[in-house]
Protein backbone atom coordinates (compact mmCIF):
# COMPACT_ATOMS: atom_id res chain seq x y z
CA UNK A 1 0.00 0.00 0.00
CA UNK A 2 1.26 3.48 -0.81
CA UNK A 3 1.98 5.36 2.39
CA UNK A 4 0.91 8.89 3.29
CA UNK A 5 4.50 10.03 2.79
CA UNK A 6 4.69 8.84 -0.81
CA UNK A 7 5.16 11.49 -3.48
CA UNK A 8 4.98 10.95 -7.24
CA UNK A 9 8.00 13.28 -7.45
CA UNK A 10 10.17 10.84 -5.52
CA UNK A 11 13.04 9.37 -7.55
CA UNK A 12 13.54 6.88 -9.09
CA UNK A 13 9.77 6.61 -9.62
CA UNK A 14 9.04 10.19 -10.69
CA UNK A 15 9.83 9.71 -14.38
CA UNK A 16 7.15 7.04 -14.77
CA UNK A 17 4.53 9.22 -13.07
CA UNK A 18 5.54 12.20 -15.23
CA UNK A 19 4.31 10.35 -18.32
CA UNK A 20 0.89 10.01 -16.68
CA UNK A 21 0.69 13.63 -15.57
CA UNK A 22 1.80 15.03 -18.94
CA UNK A 23 -0.96 13.24 -20.85
CA UNK A 24 -4.17 15.13 -21.64
CA UNK A 25 -6.16 12.16 -20.30
CA UNK A 26 -4.83 9.24 -18.27
CA UNK A 27 -6.89 6.05 -17.86
CA UNK A 28 -5.94 3.38 -15.32
CA UNK A 29 -7.22 0.21 -13.69
CA UNK A 30 -7.78 0.57 -9.92
CA UNK A 31 -7.21 -2.99 -8.70
CA UNK A 32 -8.68 -2.83 -5.21
CA UNK A 33 -11.50 -1.20 -3.22
CA UNK A 34 -10.90 1.87 -1.09
CA UNK A 35 -12.26 2.31 2.40
CA UNK A 36 -12.75 0.59 5.73
CA UNK A 37 -16.11 -1.13 5.32
CA UNK A 38 -16.95 -4.73 4.48
CA UNK A 39 -15.46 -8.10 5.31
CA UNK A 40 -13.04 -10.26 3.31
CA UNK A 41 -14.65 -12.84 1.08
CA UNK A 42 -13.52 -16.44 0.82
CA UNK A 43 -10.97 -15.88 -1.92
CA UNK A 44 -7.33 -16.74 -2.50
CA UNK A 45 -6.32 -13.05 -2.17
CA UNK A 46 -8.31 -10.12 -0.79
CA UNK A 47 -7.14 -6.53 -1.24
CA UNK A 48 -8.35 -3.24 0.23
CA UNK A 49 -6.66 0.16 0.59
CA UNK A 50 -7.21 3.14 2.87
CA UNK A 51 -9.44 5.95 1.58
CA UNK A 52 -6.42 8.28 1.44
CA UNK A 53 -5.08 6.38 -1.56
CA UNK A 54 -7.56 8.29 -3.73
CA UNK A 55 -5.47 11.45 -3.22
CA UNK A 56 -2.40 9.70 -4.60
CA UNK A 57 -4.44 8.53 -7.60
CA UNK A 58 -5.40 12.13 -8.32
CA UNK A 59 -1.87 13.42 -7.74
CA UNK A 60 -0.56 10.83 -10.20
CA UNK A 61 -2.36 12.60 -13.02
CA UNK A 62 -4.99 9.87 -13.47
CA UNK A 63 -8.22 11.30 -14.89
CA UNK A 64 -10.50 8.25 -14.98
CA UNK A 65 -10.26 4.74 -13.50
CA UNK A 66 -11.84 1.41 -14.31
CA UNK A 67 -13.03 -0.46 -11.21
CA UNK A 68 -14.12 -3.53 -13.17
CA UNK A 69 -11.78 -6.24 -11.89
CA UNK A 70 -11.74 -9.41 -9.81
CA UNK A 71 -10.66 -7.64 -6.59
CA UNK A 72 -13.22 -4.82 -6.45
CA UNK A 73 -15.63 -6.99 -4.44
CA UNK A 74 -12.97 -8.59 -2.22
CA UNK A 75 -14.71 -7.00 0.78
CA UNK A 76 -18.23 -7.31 -0.55
CA UNK A 77 -20.87 -4.97 -1.87
CA UNK A 78 -20.44 -2.59 1.07
CA UNK A 79 -16.80 -1.95 0.13
CA UNK A 80 -17.65 -1.49 -3.54
CA UNK A 81 -20.26 1.15 -2.72
CA UNK A 82 -17.84 2.89 -0.34
CA UNK A 83 -15.21 2.95 -3.10
CA UNK A 84 -17.67 4.53 -5.50
CA UNK A 85 -18.61 7.13 -2.87
CA UNK A 86 -14.95 8.00 -2.17
CA UNK A 87 -14.19 8.37 -5.88
CA UNK A 88 -17.29 10.51 -6.41
CA UNK A 89 -16.50 12.81 -3.47
CA UNK A 90 -13.03 13.49 -4.85
CA UNK A 91 -14.41 13.93 -8.37
CA UNK A 92 -12.45 10.96 -9.73
CA UNK A 93 -14.52 9.57 -12.62
CA UNK A 94 -14.88 5.78 -12.71
CA UNK A 95 -16.32 3.16 -15.04
CA UNK A 96 -17.04 -0.55 -14.94
CA UNK A 97 -19.07 -0.96 -11.73
CA UNK A 98 -22.23 0.46 -10.22
CA UNK A 99 -25.33 0.03 -8.11
CA UNK A 100 -26.92 -1.81 -11.03
CA UNK A 101 -26.00 -2.94 -14.53
CA UNK A 102 -27.05 0.31 -16.19
CA UNK A 103 -24.72 2.33 -13.93
CA UNK A 104 -21.88 -0.19 -14.31
CA UNK A 105 -22.07 0.12 -18.10
CA UNK A 106 -22.35 3.91 -18.19
CA UNK A 107 -19.46 5.58 -20.03
CA UNK A 108 -17.43 8.54 -18.84
CA UNK A 109 -16.88 11.07 -21.62
CA UNK A 110 -14.00 13.57 -21.36
CA UNK A 111 -13.07 16.30 -23.83
CA UNK A 112 -9.60 17.64 -24.44
CA UNK A 113 -8.53 20.01 -27.22
CA UNK A 114 -11.85 19.55 -28.99
CA UNK A 115 -11.68 15.74 -29.04
CA UNK A 116 -14.24 13.73 -27.04
CA UNK A 117 -13.19 10.35 -25.66
CA UNK A 118 -15.62 7.89 -24.07
CA UNK A 119 -14.34 5.33 -21.55
CA UNK A 120 -15.94 2.00 -20.64
CA UNK A 121 -14.89 -0.69 -18.16
CA UNK A 122 -15.53 -4.45 -18.34
CA UNK A 123 -14.54 -7.55 -16.38
CA UNK A 124 -14.38 -11.12 -17.65
CA UNK A 125 -12.79 -12.10 -14.32
CA UNK A 126 -15.94 -12.58 -12.26
CA UNK A 127 -15.86 -14.09 -8.76
CA UNK A 128 -19.20 -15.60 -7.77
CA UNK A 129 -21.78 -12.84 -7.33
CA UNK A 130 -19.56 -10.07 -8.74
CA UNK A 131 -21.55 -9.38 -11.92
CA UNK A 132 -23.98 -6.48 -11.87
CA UNK A 133 -27.58 -7.08 -12.90
CA UNK A 134 -30.56 -4.77 -13.43
CA UNK A 135 -31.28 -4.90 -9.69
CA UNK A 136 -27.90 -5.83 -8.16
CA UNK A 137 -24.69 -3.88 -7.73
CA UNK A 138 -21.46 -5.20 -9.18
CA UNK A 139 -19.17 -5.17 -12.19
CA UNK A 140 -19.97 -4.65 -15.87
CA UNK A 141 -19.72 -8.32 -16.78
CA UNK A 142 -18.33 -10.43 -19.59
CA UNK A 143 -19.51 -13.97 -18.91
CA UNK A 144 -17.22 -16.60 -20.44
CA UNK A 145 -17.96 -20.31 -20.72
CA UNK A 146 -15.13 -22.82 -20.37
CA UNK A 147 -15.01 -26.34 -21.81
CA UNK A 148 -12.34 -29.00 -22.17
CA UNK A 149 -11.65 -30.73 -25.46
CA UNK A 150 -10.11 -34.20 -25.31
CA UNK A 151 -8.48 -35.90 -28.29
CA UNK A 152 -9.40 -39.58 -27.76
CA UNK A 153 -6.72 -40.87 -30.15
CA UNK A 154 -3.97 -38.85 -28.50
CA UNK A 155 -5.21 -39.75 -25.02
CA UNK A 156 -5.19 -43.45 -25.90
CA UNK A 157 -1.61 -43.25 -27.14
CA UNK A 158 -0.51 -40.87 -24.40
CA UNK A 159 -2.65 -41.15 -21.23
CA UNK A 160 -2.56 -38.06 -19.08
CA UNK A 161 -2.19 -35.64 -21.98
CA UNK A 162 -3.89 -32.38 -20.88
CA UNK A 163 -7.12 -31.39 -22.63
CA UNK A 164 -7.41 -28.25 -24.75
CA UNK A 165 -9.14 -25.43 -22.87
CA UNK A 166 -11.88 -23.75 -24.93
CA UNK A 167 -13.41 -20.42 -23.89
CA UNK A 168 -16.22 -18.44 -25.45
CA UNK A 169 -18.01 -15.20 -24.53
CA UNK A 170 -21.74 -15.43 -23.84
CA UNK A 171 -23.39 -14.10 -27.00
CA UNK A 172 -25.89 -12.01 -25.05
CA UNK A 173 -23.04 -10.25 -23.27
CA UNK A 174 -21.18 -9.76 -26.55
CA UNK A 175 -24.22 -8.14 -28.14
CA UNK A 176 -24.81 -5.93 -25.08
CA UNK A 177 -21.16 -4.82 -24.99
CA UNK A 178 -21.10 -3.96 -28.69
CA UNK A 179 -24.38 -2.08 -28.36
CA UNK A 180 -22.92 0.00 -25.52
CA UNK A 181 -19.80 0.77 -27.57
CA UNK A 182 -21.92 1.90 -30.52
CA UNK A 183 -23.94 4.16 -28.22
CA UNK A 184 -20.78 5.66 -26.72
CA UNK A 185 -19.34 6.24 -30.19
CA UNK A 186 -22.38 8.34 -31.07
CA UNK A 187 -21.38 10.95 -28.47
CA UNK A 188 -17.59 10.74 -28.75
CA UNK A 189 -14.83 10.81 -31.35
CA UNK A 190 -13.14 7.78 -29.76
CA UNK A 191 -14.14 4.95 -27.44
CA UNK A 192 -11.56 3.37 -25.14
CA UNK A 193 -12.51 0.11 -23.42
CA UNK A 194 -10.62 -1.12 -20.36
CA UNK A 195 -11.14 -4.84 -19.81
CA UNK A 196 -9.96 -7.19 -17.08
CA UNK A 197 -9.51 -10.50 -18.90
CA UNK A 198 -7.24 -13.45 -19.63
CA UNK A 199 -5.19 -15.66 -17.32
CA UNK A 200 -2.81 -14.31 -14.68
CA UNK A 201 0.97 -14.66 -15.00
CA UNK A 202 1.05 -15.98 -18.56
CA UNK A 203 1.86 -14.29 -21.84
CA UNK A 204 -0.56 -16.63 -23.65
CA UNK A 205 -4.04 -15.32 -24.43
CA UNK A 206 -7.20 -17.24 -23.66
CA UNK A 207 -9.18 -18.30 -26.72
CA UNK A 208 -12.06 -15.84 -26.19
CA UNK A 209 -9.90 -12.71 -26.05
CA UNK A 210 -9.06 -12.08 -29.69
CA UNK A 211 -12.63 -12.60 -31.03
CA UNK A 212 -14.05 -10.33 -28.32
CA UNK A 213 -11.36 -7.69 -28.85
CA UNK A 214 -12.06 -7.64 -32.57
CA UNK A 215 -15.83 -7.43 -32.02
CA UNK A 216 -15.34 -4.38 -29.80
CA UNK A 217 -13.19 -2.68 -32.44
CA UNK A 218 -15.79 -3.48 -35.11
CA UNK A 219 -18.47 -1.93 -32.87
CA UNK A 220 -16.56 1.35 -32.79
CA UNK A 221 -13.86 1.14 -30.12
CA UNK A 222 -10.57 2.80 -31.07
CA UNK A 223 -8.52 1.19 -28.29
CA UNK A 224 -9.11 -1.90 -26.19
CA UNK A 225 -6.71 -1.96 -23.24
CA UNK A 226 -6.41 -5.17 -21.24
CA UNK A 227 -5.25 -5.91 -17.73
CA UNK A 228 -5.26 -8.79 -15.20
CA UNK A 229 -2.42 -11.01 -16.40
CA UNK A 230 0.21 -8.98 -14.44
CA UNK A 231 2.61 -9.49 -17.34
CA UNK A 232 3.01 -7.80 -20.71
CA UNK A 233 1.29 -9.36 -23.67
CA UNK A 234 1.30 -8.35 -27.31
CA UNK A 235 -0.99 -6.06 -29.22
CA UNK A 236 -2.99 -6.30 -32.41
CA UNK A 237 -3.73 -3.77 -35.10
CA UNK A 238 -7.23 -4.51 -36.33
CA UNK A 239 -9.06 -2.37 -38.92
CA UNK A 240 -9.12 1.15 -37.43
CA UNK A 241 -8.20 0.18 -33.87
CA UNK A 242 -5.63 -1.27 -31.49
CA UNK A 243 -6.05 -4.14 -29.01
CA UNK A 244 -3.53 -3.97 -26.18
CA UNK A 245 -3.97 -7.41 -24.66
CA UNK A 246 -2.17 -6.59 -21.40
CA UNK A 247 -0.02 -3.71 -20.19
CA UNK A 248 1.24 -5.71 -17.21
CA UNK A 249 1.53 -3.86 -13.90
CA UNK A 250 2.30 -0.25 -13.05
CA UNK A 251 1.95 -0.26 -9.25
CA UNK A 252 1.58 -3.65 -7.57
CA UNK A 253 2.82 -4.75 -4.17
CA UNK A 254 2.21 -8.48 -3.93
CA UNK A 255 5.30 -9.45 -5.93
CA UNK A 256 7.43 -11.58 -3.61
CA UNK A 257 8.33 -14.12 -6.29
CA UNK A 258 8.31 -11.76 -9.28
CA UNK A 259 11.63 -9.93 -9.10
CA UNK A 260 11.99 -7.40 -11.89
CA UNK A 261 8.63 -8.12 -13.48
CA UNK A 262 7.77 -5.74 -16.28
CA UNK A 263 4.87 -3.62 -17.40
CA UNK A 264 4.40 -0.80 -19.86
CA UNK A 265 2.65 2.52 -20.30
CA UNK A 266 0.84 3.01 -23.60
CA UNK A 267 0.32 6.56 -24.86
CA UNK A 268 -1.93 7.34 -27.81
CA UNK A 269 -2.12 10.49 -29.91
CA UNK A 270 -5.65 10.88 -31.23
CA UNK A 271 -7.30 13.08 -33.85
CA UNK A 272 -10.89 13.25 -34.98
CA UNK A 273 -9.91 11.04 -37.92
CA UNK A 274 -8.31 8.24 -35.89
CA UNK A 275 -5.24 7.10 -33.97
CA UNK A 276 -2.17 9.02 -35.10
CA UNK A 277 0.44 7.44 -32.85
CA UNK A 278 0.90 4.73 -30.21
CA UNK A 279 4.01 4.73 -28.02
CA UNK A 280 4.96 2.04 -25.48
CA UNK A 281 7.14 2.87 -22.48
CA UNK A 282 8.87 0.03 -20.57
CA UNK A 283 8.24 -0.20 -16.84
CA UNK A 284 9.97 -2.29 -14.18
CA UNK A 285 8.01 -2.72 -10.94
CA UNK A 286 10.36 -2.62 -7.96
CA UNK A 287 9.72 -5.58 -5.65
CA UNK A 288 10.44 -3.79 -2.37
CA UNK A 289 8.03 -0.90 -2.93
CA UNK A 290 5.79 -2.14 -5.73
CA UNK A 291 6.43 1.15 -7.54
CA UNK A 292 7.25 1.78 -11.21
CA UNK A 293 10.66 2.62 -12.62
CA UNK A 294 10.75 3.93 -16.19
CA UNK A 295 13.03 1.79 -18.31
CA UNK A 296 16.05 2.89 -20.31
CA UNK A 297 17.52 1.61 -23.57
CA UNK A 298 18.06 -1.94 -22.28
CA UNK A 299 14.45 -2.26 -21.14
CA UNK A 300 13.16 -0.64 -24.34
CA UNK A 301 15.05 -3.22 -26.43
CA UNK A 302 13.55 -6.00 -24.34
CA UNK A 303 10.08 -4.53 -24.83
CA UNK A 304 10.66 -4.25 -28.59
CA UNK A 305 11.58 -7.93 -28.76
CA UNK A 306 8.55 -8.98 -26.74
CA UNK A 307 6.13 -6.97 -28.84
CA UNK A 308 7.53 -8.38 -32.08
CA UNK A 309 7.24 -11.91 -30.72
CA UNK A 310 3.82 -11.67 -29.08
CA UNK A 311 1.86 -9.30 -31.32
CA UNK A 312 -0.55 -9.83 -34.19
CA UNK A 313 -0.28 -7.45 -37.17
CA UNK A 314 2.09 -5.15 -35.32
CA UNK A 315 5.02 -3.17 -36.74
CA UNK A 316 7.39 -1.63 -34.22
CA UNK A 317 10.47 0.56 -34.07
CA UNK A 318 12.70 1.80 -31.28
CA UNK A 319 12.73 5.51 -30.54
CA UNK A 320 15.03 6.47 -27.69
CA UNK A 321 13.87 4.60 -24.59
CA UNK A 322 10.41 3.84 -25.98
CA UNK A 323 8.80 1.71 -28.71
CA UNK A 324 6.61 3.19 -31.43
CA UNK A 325 3.80 1.23 -33.04
CA UNK A 326 3.77 2.03 -36.75
CA UNK A 327 0.18 2.61 -37.85
Secondary structure, DSSP 8 states (H G I E B T S, - for coil): ---TT--TTSTTTHHHHHHHHHSSS-EEE--SEESS-S---SSS---EE-TTHHHHHHHTT--EEE--STTTTTTHHHHHHHHHHHHHHTT-EEESEESSHHHHT--EEEEETTEEEEEEEEES---TT-B-BTTB-EE-B--EEEEEE--HHHHHHSTT---EEEEEE-HHHHHHHHHHHHHHHTT-SEEEEEEE-S-TT-SS--HHHHHHHHHHHHHT-SEEEEESSSSB--EEEETTEEEE--B--SS----TT-TT-EEEEEEEEEETTEEEEEEEEEEEE-TTT--EEE--HHHHHHHHHHHHHH-BS--EEEETTEEEE--
